[in-house]
Amino acid sequence: MMKNKNRWISICLVVILVFNFSVSVMASAGYDKTPPVINYIKICNPDQIDATEQLEVEVDLEEEESGVTKFEIIMCNDYGEELDATYNYDTTGNRILFTGKTKVKMQFCNTKKIHSGIFKLKRIYVHDGGSNIVSYTEESDAALKNSTQEMNVIKTAFDDNPDQDLDPPILRGMKICQSEDIDASEPLEIELDIEEMGCGIHNITIDVGKNSNSWGDSYTFTENDKKINGKIKMEVDISNAKLGENEIIYVEVSDNNDNVAGYDIDSPEWEQFDTKFVVNTANQTPEIMSFQYEETKIQAPDLLKAVVDINCDEQGVDEICLWLKNEDGDMKYLEWKSEDPIKSGTHKLSFPVSPFFGNEEWELYKMTVDGRNGKHNSIEVTSDKEQFDTRKISISSSFDTVYYGSVGNVSAALKKIEEMESGQTVVLECRYEKTAAKELFEAIAGQDKILVFEDEDVQWIFNGKNIKKNKCKDIDLTVKVRRTSGKEYGYADDKYILYMQYANNGELPGTVEMRVNYEYLYEKYQTSHNNLILTYYSNGSGDILDENVKVEEDLYAQYKIKHNSIYLLSSSYPRLTAPKNLIARSYKNKQIKLSWSRVAGADGYGIYRSTSSSGKYKRIGKTKGNKTVTYKDSKTSVGKVYYYRIKAIGNEKNTKAAYSKKISKRAIPSKVKDLGITNRKTQFRISWSDNWCRGFEVYYSTSRNGTYKRLGRASDCLYMTGKQLKKKRTYYIKVRGYEKSGSKIYYGPFSDVEKKYMG
């Protein structure tokens, strides 16, 4: 069973997409307000198209800002079959396209069931990085008239498999196994009778609803169970069901060849199906009782703050979405979500507004709310509902921008930079293209001109006054930002910190002011105006660069850097974690060898010792660097018990660190190693490695697990047996070292047992 709590979001987005495609030009949802223009698309080899390969085309377009990220060609034959080919920037090796003529390769999308033959151009869709979408149709637009009109497709995937399954599965029957007294916290069991004689079932989707509230659940079949023909039982998540009668409103069955059969209330078979069930136990559906903005003017990126009155059960609400619409009909949503759900009552909530939201006015037309119990509710906002704020929200850029474009369109950006006046700003988005060309930095070097590179998570703000021409070079703007445990990097007091890994560019053309997105920081700090600590991190240790990094009102953290590396943001000073896995072993004569696990951020380790469990510990030594995690204590007395603990050392003098757990060890001889036995006719020559003991004892037995007797003692690492051992027998030998302290003898552990036959 695959539960998809947010499936409703996907459904809504599909609806939005379909709505937007119904008009020829859609307005931007970002700074780029100008839709791209396609003058023509020419097929490079229109008479010999192999739809199992890529389609090569020449495209002539006009796009000076965010760049074309995707375009799609739809072709149709006389039988109504549609063949799609798509160009996507994120496909390996593809790039964003700007003004001019260029040749690209497109990917065919659906050739499984398409016959070869003559196809005519029907429609072109074009997307840019600012979310502008253009739709060219065969009836009206010159772009299609100038493009290749007819194509001869000589091969498709269907030609490779003409006997493939083209028939969709058939739903013969549907029965709800228990239709009354249902607890919505338990899945609903449904029995389906399906006829599928071909390539096997791929997926079954069930939509359930009551009134305007509906949701879906699906089951995707594995390789082992997809060959089903007959009755099958599946469990459907109904956690969003309401008390009283609910019903199944749609069933879709697909096979592994993309054949789909859908059934709803208008299907002739529907009356035979069992579709209704009664829920008598259900979690409370959360409700938004009132909603009011605290402010309606936003400079993105920022937070839209609102007062929300919620009614819900004890499990609370963990997600609220505001669905917005502008005057052009574009739709977007703002989302508040939290790991800690809020309960019934009035709450002040903040909805993050991304930097790519655009410069325009929006109005609220719908709110959705999700309870931690799985319940979802959708509330339509209309002018007659006074409890909901219907004022328009004005969203604009936080930069006074004279030009907004793409970092990939270098020539257009250079032209605008040359025209801009002192103190003005050019913003280049780098969501898609990641390389800032050397020429961009050279164009502003030494001048009071501001160049901003903007991504979803970070903003790079360069002022030309801080840039030197002789240091200009291409810069990879890739930054990987993630939350991680502070303990991994030497921050024992932080549950998690912000880890920012920059591309390997080294020194930058000049000092840059970095801003890091609220999405990570808000989850951690839940408030603004924190003083954060910026640390440069390299090879397991860190240097504190700034102890007063501000989190602004928009919950972006701002800091300055001069070169790319790994940086950490934390709310507390580093306190290195305690070394783990501390082990003490006997080493040589009465010495003790310690070992432990590395601590992230350490630049060495201090070794502390005491002669009693509760006594005072004194540092007896230290190691340098983070590679050495062993220490040999040679200043010991045989028979004495010592207590140890270890503490990491930071590369800053005031770095705090936690002690390891204490461990004790008695100073005794170490284990005898390298035991070897040579047969000398009627004697054994027994030798071992020296471990600097006063003496050794040699033991023997006639069975490995039997009783061992002492053969004798040796003062060095060699022992010759006498007449105690008899010929034609197998013996087992082991050796241990010993030391004396006054009248007491302290023995070390025995060596491994060696087996030898006396010949």
N, C-alpha and C positions, 0 to 999 in steps of 0.2 A: 504494500500500500504506500502510495506517495502522497503525503499531505502537503498542500501548498497554501499556507495561510494568506499570502498576498496575491493569490491568483487574480483577485478582483482588480488589482492595479494593472496587471498585464492586459486584462480584458478591456479596461478603460482606455489604456494606451492604444490598443488596436482600434477601438472605436474612434479615438481622436485622430489616428493616422488615416483611417478611412474617410473621416469627415474632411480632413485637410486635403486629401487627394482629389476631392470632388471639385476643387477650384483650380484655376490654372496657375496662380502665383500666390504663395503663402508668405505672410510677413515673418520677420525674424524674431527669434526669442533671445537673441544675443545682441551685441553691439552692431554687428554687420546687418544693416537694414536693406542692403541692395541684393536682390536675387541674381543668381548667375544667368547668363544668356548663352544658349546653344545656337550657333549659326547653322551648323550641319553636323551630321555624323555619316561618314562614308565607310562602307564595308570594304576592306582591302581585297577580298577575294569573294565577291558575292555569288559567283556561279559554282563554287566548289566548297561549300561549307560543311565541315565535319563537326557535328554538334557534340561529339565525344571528346573534342579537343577545345582549345581556347579560340575565341573569336577576335581577330585583329581588326581594329577600326582606327580611322583618323577622325579626331574630333576638333572642331573649331569653336572656341568658347571665349566669352568675356567675363572675367572674374578677377577683380583687383583687391579684394579684401581677405576674407577668411579662407578662400580656396574651395574648389569642388572636391568633396570627399567621397561622393558616390553618384553614379548615374546608371540608369537601367533602360535597356531597350526591350520592348515587347513586340513580337512579331506574331502574325496570325495566318493560318492557312484557310482554304475554302471550307474545311470541315469544322472550323471554329476552335481548333487546337491552338493554344498560345505557347510560344517558345520565348523564354526570358533569358537575357544575358546581362550580367551585372559587373560593373567595375567598382571595387571598394578600396579605399586608401589603405586599410589595415590588413589587406591580404599581403602575404610575404612579397617584398620587392616593389610594391606599388607606392605611388607618391600622390600628394595632393596636387591638383591641377590648377593652373592659373591662365590668364589671358594668352591666347595664341593657338596655333595648330600643333597638335601632338598625336603621336600614335601610341595606342595602349592595347593591352590584351584583356578581354572580358571573359568571365566565367559563365558558362551555360548552367542554368539552375534546375530545369525540369525536363529531362529528355527521356525519362523511363517509358512514358506512354505516348510519346509524340512520334508520329510517322514522318518519314523523310518526304521531301517534295518542295513545292514552291510556297514561300512565305512572304507576306507583305508587311511593311513597317506600320505599326498601329499606334504606338505611344512611346514617349520618352519621359522619364522622371530624372530630375537633376537635384542633388542636395549639396549645400555648401556647409562650411564649418559653423556658420551662424544660425543654423537650423532653418534657413530659407529653402523652400522646395518649389521647384518649377515643374509643371506638368504640361507637356506638349502633346496635343492630340492630332490625329490624322485629318480631322475635319477642318481645323482652323489655322494651324500655325505654319509659318513659312519654314521653320526649322525642319519640319518633316518633309516639306516639299523640296527643300534643297538637299535632303539626305538621300541615301540609297533607298529606293522604293521597294525593290523586289530582290529576294534572295533564294537561291536554289540550295536547299539542305540535302546533301547527298547521303548523309549517314547520321543516325541517332542511336541512343542506347537501346531503343526498341528494335532496331535492325539487328543488333547483336543477340537479341533474345525475343524473337517474334512469337514464341509460344508462352510468353510470360502471363502471369495472372493479371487480368484486367477487370475482374469482377469484384466488387466490394463485398465484405461480409454481410450476412443477412441476420437481423435480429428477429427470431421466430417467437420469442416469448420473454417476459420479464415478471418476476414474482418477488415481492418483499416477504422475507421469511418470518418476520414478526412485525405486524402493522399497528399494534396498539400497546399502550402502557410502555412507551419507549423512553429510555433515559438518553438524552442527547450527548452525554459525556462518553457513551459507548458507541462504537461504529454500527451502522445499519447494514445488516447482511442482506444481500440481494442475489437471487438466482437468475441468471441469464441463459437463454437457449439460443445459441449462435450457430449459424451454418457458415463454415469457412472451409472450402475444399482446395484452396490454392496455396499461397505462400505463407499462410499463417498469420495469426492476429498479432498486431503490434501494440495497440493501445485501446483502452476503453475509458471513456470520460462520461461521468454522470453529473448533471447539474440539478440541484435541488433548490426549491424556493418557496417563499410565502409572501404574498403581496408584492412589494417592490424589492424585497430583499432576496437575493439569490447568490449562490456560490457553487463551486464545483469541486470534484475530486476525481482522480484518475488512477488507473492501474496500467503500468507499462510491463509488458511480458518479457521474460528472459528468454534466452536461446533455448532453454530446456522445455519451457511450457507454452511456447507460442503456437505450437501445432494443435490447436483445439478445434474440435468440431462436435458441438453438442452442448451440454449444460455445464455451466461454470458458476461458482459462487465467488462474489467479491465483497469486500467490506468498504463502505463509504463513510467518510468522516461527516458527521452531522452536528458537530459541536456548535455550529452557528444557527441551528434550528431554533424556532420559537415554540412556546407552549401552544398546544392545540394541533390542528391538522396542518401538515406540510405535505408537499408532493414533489415527485420527480418531474422536472419540466423539460429535460432534454437528455438524450443518450446519443453518444457518437462512438462508432466502432471503426477502427482503421486496421488495414493489414500492412504487411511489410513491403508492399509495392505502391504505397501511398494511395490505395483505394480507400475511400471513406464513405460510410453510410451514416447519415444523421436522422434522428427521429425526434419529433416534438408533437405538441398537441394537435397540429394540423395534419400529421401523417395518418394515412388510412388505417395503419395497424395499431394506432395509439389506444383505441378503445379496448383492445384485447389485453393490454398491459396492465399490471398491478402497479399503480403509481402513488397512491396516497398512504400516509402513515400518521399516527397520532402521537405526539410527544407530551408526556405528562410530567417529566422532570427535565428541567433545562436551566443552564446558567443564565444569569440576568444579562440582557443585552445593554451595553453601555449607551448612555444618551448625553448629548451636549444640550444643556438647558439654556445657556446664553453664551454669547461670544462678542467681545468688544476689543477693538484695537486700542493700544496705548498711543500709537502714532501711525501716521499714514504716509510719511515721506521717508524713503529709505535710500541711502547711498550704498550700493552693493560693492563689495561683500559686506553684509551686516546682518542684523537680526530683526525680524518683524516680531514685535512684542505684543502680546494680547492677554486679556483676562478671560479665562474660560471657566464656566460653571459646569461640573460634570456630575452625573448620577450613575453609579456603577456598583457592583458587588465588592466583597472584601478583597478579591484578587486584584482589583484595580485596572487602570488603563495604562498601556505602555506605548501607544502610537496614535497620533492624530495627524491627518492630512488636510490641508486647505487647498481646494481646487480653484484655480483662478482662470479668468478669461479676459483677453484684451478686446479692443474694439474691432480688430481684424478677425476675431474668432479663434485665435491661437489659445491653446490651453496648456497650463503647466500646474505643478503642485509644489507646495512647501510642506515639509515633513518635520514634525517633532516626534522624537522617540527616545526612550530611556530604559536602561536596564532596571531601574527602580520605578515600578509603576506608581502612579498617583491614585489616590482614593477619592470618594465622593466629596464634593465641596468646590470652592472657588480657588483657582490657581493662576499664577502669572507664568505664562509659558513663552518661550522664544523659538521662533521658526527661522532657521538659517536661510539667507538669501544668497545664492552663489554669484560670483562675479560675472557669470554669463547669462544673467537673467534678462538683461536688456535695459533700454531707456524708454520706458513707456508707462501707461497706466493700466492697472488690472483691477478687476472686481471679483469678489467672492461669489461663486455660484453653487458650491457644494462643499460639505465637510464630511470626512469619514473618520470613524473612531474605532479602534481595536482594543478589546479587553484582553487582559492576560489569560482569561478563561477561554480564549479562542473565538469569542463573539465579535461580530463586525456589524457596524451600523453606518448607514449613509443618510445624511440629512441634506435636503435640498434647501438652498438659501434663496428666498424671494423677498420682494420689497414689503410684503404684508406681514412678515415675521419680524416684529420690532426687537425681539430679543437677540437678533443677529445683526452685527454691524455690516451695512451694505455700502459704506463709503468706498470710494476708489482709492487704491494704493498706488502712489507714484514711486517708481523705482528708477534710479539713475546711477551712473558710474561714479565711483569715488575719485576718479581722475578727471581733470579738465583736459579731455582728449581732443587733439586736432585731427588725429587719424587713428583708426582701428583697423588692423589687418592681421596677416599671418606672418610668422617668422620665416616661412618658406618662400614668401613672395618678396625677395630681397630688392629687386629693382623698383617696385612700387614704394616700398618703405623708404629707400634711399631718396627717392624723389620728394616724398613728403618731409623727410628730415631736413633736406636742403631748403625747403620752403618755410619751415617752422621758425618762429621767433624765439628769442631767449625766454626761458622759463616755461615753455610749452612742453606738452607730453605726447609721445607716440606710444600706443599700446599694441603689442604684437602677441597674439595668442599662440601658445606652443603646446596645445593639447595633442596635436597630430604630428607636426614637424618638430623635431627636438634640437636642431642645430642652429645656433645663432651665428651668422657669418661674420667673419672678421671685418668686412666692410661696414657693417652696422655700427660697430664700436668706433671705427676710424671716423665715421661721419659725424659723431658727436664729441670726439675727443677734445678736451680743453674748453668746451663750450657749456653754457648753462642750458643745456637741452636734456630732457629726461626721456629715457627709453625704458619701457616696462615690458617684461616678458611675463605672460599670465597663463597659468595652468589651472587645473581644477583645485589643486592643493597648495600651490605656492605661487608667489609673485616675486620676480626679480626686479628691483628698481635701481637702474644705473643713472647717475648724473654725470654728464660729460666732463664736468669740472674735476671729477676724480679719476678720469681715464687718461692714460698716457699712450700716445700712438705707437711707440716702440714696443708696447706690451700687448697690443691688440692681436687677437687670434680667434679662430673658430672655437665656440664653446658649446659643449653638449649640455643642454638644459635639463636632462633627466635627473629627477630627484625622487628617491624612493622613501616615502614617509610611512612609518608604522609605529604602533604602540608595542612596547615590549616590557618584560619584567625588569625592574631596576636592579634586581639581584644579579642579572646576567652581565651588567656592566659596572658593578661596583657601587650601586646605590641601594644599600640594604634597607633604607627607610622609605623607599618609593615602591608602591605596589606595581606601578609601571611608569615608564618614562617615554618620551618622544625620541625616536631614533630616525635620523635623517641622513641618508646615504646619497652623496652627490656623485655624479660621473667623474671619472678620473681625468680632470682637466688641469689639475695643479693650480698655479697662480692665475688669478683672474685679471682681465685688463685694468681693473680698478676696484675700489671698494664698492660693494653692492649691499643695499638694504634688502634683507630677505623678510618675507611675510609668509607665515605658515598657517594653513587653514584651521578654522574653528572646529571642524568635524572631529578632529582628534582631541584638541585641547578641551573642548566643551565637555566631552565625555569624562575627561579626567578631573578638571578643576571646577566645573559647574558655576564659575563666576568669572568676572573680569578683574583687571588691575592686579593680577598676581605678579610678584617679582620672581621671575624664574632664573635658573642658573644655566648658562650655556657652556658646554664642555666640548673641547676638541678631543676626539677619540682616535687613537692609533695604536696598533699592536698591543692591545690589552691594557692600555693605560690612557688616562685622560688629563688634559690641562684645562683648568677653568679660565674661560675667556671673558665672561661677562656675568656678574652676579646680580644684575638688575634688568633682566629682559622683561619688557612690559607685554601684558596681554591687553590689547586695546578693547574698546567697547564692542567692536565687531568680532571679538574673540580671535583675532589674528595675533600671533606672537611676532614681534619685530626684533631683528638683530642684524648686526653688520658683520660681514666676513670679507676676506681678501683672497681666499683660495678655496678650492673645492676639496672636500674630504668627508669624513663622517663626523656629525655633530649630534650632541645629546641635549635635550631640554628636560630639566628636572625641577621639582618644587622644593627640594632640600639639597643640602651639600652632600657630596659623596661620603658615605660611611661604608667602607668595604665590608663585604659579607664575611662571615666566619669560615675559615677553611674547614672542609669536610673530609671525612674518611681518614682521620688521623690514626696512624698505626705505629706502634713501637715494637722493634725486633731486637733480639740480642745480636751483637756484632763484635766479631773478634773476641779478645779476652776482656770480658766484663763491660765492653762498650755497648751503647744503645743507639740504634739507627732509627730515626723518625722519617715518616713519609706522609704526604697529605695531597689533597686535590688542589688544583690551581683556583685562584680567585680572580674573577674579571676585574680589571683595573688596578691590580697589584703591581708594585715595582720592587717587590722583595717581601721577605717574611721575617718576623721576629720570633725567636724561640725562647719560651719562658719555662722555668723549672722551679719546683718546690720539693722539699723532702717530707712534706706531710700533706694530706688531702686538703686541710683547711688552712695551711700555712701560707706565708707570703711568697709570691712568685717573683723570681728575679730573671731578667733577660740574660741568657748565657751566650747568645749568638744571634746572627742574622744572615740571610741570604740576599743576593742582589738579583734584580730582574725577576721575570715571571716564569722562567723556564726551570729554574732549580727549585724542586719541591721535596728535597730530602735534606737531612742534617744528621751528622754523626756526633754524638756526645761522648767524648773520650775521658772527660774528667769525672769518672765514677768510681765508686768503691764496691768491690764484690759483695754480694749479698744484700746491698742496700736497695730500698724501693724508692723510685723517683716518680714525680708527678709532672706532667708536661701539658702545656697548651700553646697554641700557635696564633699569631695575629698577623694579618696582611699589612704591608707598608705601602702607602701611596707615594706618588712622585711629588706631592705637595707636602710641606712640613706639617700642616695642620689637618691633614686628612685623617678622619676618624676611621676606626676599624673595629670589628667585633672579634672577640676571642673565640677560638674553637672550644669544643668540649674538652675537658681534661681527660687525660689517659695516664695510667700508671704502668710501670715496668720495673721488675727487679733486675739488678745488674748481675748477670751470670754469664758463663761462657756461651758462645753461640753454637749453633748446630754444626756438627762435624760434616764436612762435605768431601766429595771426590773419593769416596771409599773404594779401594781397589784390592783384589786378592790374586796373588800368583801362586800356583801349585808348584812347590819344590819337593817332589817325591813324597817324603813323609812329613812335610811341613807346609804351612801356609805362610807366605810373606804378605802381611797386611799393612797397607799404607793409606794415608789420607792427607788432605791439605791442612797446613798449620793454621790454627786460629789463636795462637799465642796464649795457650792455657799452660798452667803449671804442670798438668799431667792429664793422662787419658786412661780410660778403662775399656778393655775389649771383652765382649760377651759373645757366647755362641749358643746354638740350639740345633737339634736334629729335625725340627719342623718350624716353619715360618711363624706359626702362632703358638708354639709350645713355650715351655719354661726355658728362659735363658740363664746360663751360668757364666760367671766371670772367668775368663781365661787368665787375665793378668792386667798389669798396668804398664804404661810406657811414659817416658818423660819427653819424647819427641814424637814424630809422626810415622813411626815404623814399629811393627811388632812381629816377631817370629814365634810361631807356635812350637810347643815342645811335643812330649809324648802323650798329651791329653787326648789328642784327636787320632782316630783310627782310620786305616786305609779302607777303600771300597765303600765309603759312606759320603752322604751329602750333608753339608753343614750350612747353617745360616749365621752370618756374622754381623754385628753392629758395634759402634764405638761412640763414646761420649767423653767430653772434656770435663775437667773439674778445677776449682780454685779453692784455696783455703783463706779464711779470715779468722785469725786467732785459732780457736779450737774447732771452728765450724768448717765443714766442707760444703761447697755449693756446686751442684752438677748442672751441666748444660743438657739440652735435649739430645737424644740418640740420633745418630746418622740414619739414613735409609738402610734397610737390611739388604745385604748382598748374599747371594747363593753361590756355593762352590762345592764341587765334587773332589774328594781326596782320592787321587788315582793310585 
